[in-house]
Amino acid sequence: MNEQVNHPKHYGGADNTYEAIKVIEAWDLGFCLGNTVKYISRAGKKETDKTIQDLQKAKWYLEREISKLQCYLQ
């Protein structure tokens, strides 16, 4: 069985310099942008039949971040 908790392959795996969690933490992305990166990085890798769903989730989090920033800037 593939590892699903600690460094799962669909997020890059422990040996990958660009594992999703490492990028999210290194760039200090926060919740919404972090989830955007997470869903983009796993699209087509965790469940290939849910690629579009992962990209839609990434879009949802990105739009939420944009809305938050727009409210802050007004």
C-alpha positions as CSV (number, residue, x, y, z in Angstrom):
1,M,0.0,0.0,0.0
2,N,1.2,3.5,-0.8
3,E,2.0,5.9,2.0
4,Q,-1.0,8.2,2.4
5,V,0.0,10.3,5.4
6,N,3.8,11.0,5.6
7,H,5.1,12.4,2.3
8,P,2.7,10.6,-0.1
9,K,3.8,10.3,-3.7
10,H,0.8,12.3,-5.0
11,Y,2.3,15.4,-3.3
12,G,5.9,14.7,-4.4
13,G,7.3,12.3,-1.8
14,A,9.9,12.9,0.9
15,D,12.9,12.8,-1.5
16,N,11.4,15.4,-3.8
17,T,12.8,18.9,-3.3
18,Y,9.5,20.3,-4.6
19,E,7.2,18.2,-2.4
20,A,4.0,20.3,-2.0
21,I,4.4,20.8,1.8
22,K,8.0,21.9,1.4
23,V,7.1,24.5,-1.2
24,I,4.1,25.8,0.8
25,E,6.2,26.2,3.9
26,A,9.2,27.7,2.2
27,W,7.1,30.3,0.4
28,D,5.0,30.9,3.5
29,L,1.8,30.7,1.4
30,G,-0.8,30.4,4.1
31,F,-4.0,28.4,3.9
32,C,-5.7,29.4,0.7
33,L,-2.6,29.7,-1.5
34,G,-1.1,26.6,0.1
35,N,-4.2,24.6,-0.8
36,T,-4.1,26.0,-4.3
37,V,-0.5,24.7,-4.7
38,K,-1.5,21.4,-3.1
39,Y,-4.3,20.7,-5.4
40,I,-2.4,21.7,-8.5
41,S,0.6,19.6,-7.5
42,R,-1.6,16.5,-7.0
43,A,-3.9,16.9,-10.0
44,G,-3.8,13.7,-12.0
45,K,-1.6,11.9,-9.5
46,K,-3.8,10.9,-6.5
47,E,-6.9,9.8,-8.5
48,T,-6.5,10.2,-12.2
49,D,-10.3,10.3,-12.7
50,K,-10.5,13.4,-10.4
51,T,-8.0,15.6,-12.2
52,I,-10.6,18.2,-13.1
53,Q,-12.0,18.1,-9.5
54,D,-8.5,18.8,-8.1
55,L,-8.1,21.8,-10.5
56,Q,-11.5,23.1,-9.6
57,K,-10.6,22.9,-5.9
58,A,-7.4,24.8,-6.7
59,K,-9.4,27.4,-8.5
60,W,-11.8,27.7,-5.6
61,Y,-9.0,28.4,-3.1
62,L,-7.3,30.9,-5.5
63,E,-10.6,32.8,-6.0
64,R,-11.1,32.9,-2.3
65,E,-7.7,34.4,-1.8
66,I,-8.3,37.0,-4.5
67,S,-11.6,37.9,-2.9
68,K,-10.0,38.3,0.5
69,L,-7.3,40.6,-0.9
70,Q,-9.8,42.6,-2.9
71,C,-11.8,43.3,0.3
72,Y,-8.7,44.2,2.2
73,L,-7.6,46.7,-0.5
74,Q,-10.9,48.5,-0.7
